[in-house]
């Protein structure tokens, strides 16, 4: 999978990143896990996250929460991958 990250903003409480995934169509090939809690706002494209709760479509109409304790796999049902803005939070900030 080809994924790039560019940091747009960083502070002790939150960091904001531009995330571009250029994966083609197909099923996720490996399990992933976020190192910290993260919200992703999809700006373009679509992906499907598979986890223990099922399949969840992520597109420009959804906000996706990634829990650092939950592994997942990502599928891209359409060509072109996806582009997201991710918000990564300090653990203590998130608990508040």
Secondary structure, DSSP 8 states (H G I E B T S, - for coil): --EEEEEEEE-SSEEEEEEEE---SB---S-B--SS-EEEEEEEE-EEEEETTEEEEESTT-EEEE-TT--BEEEB-STT-EEEEEEEE-HHHHH-
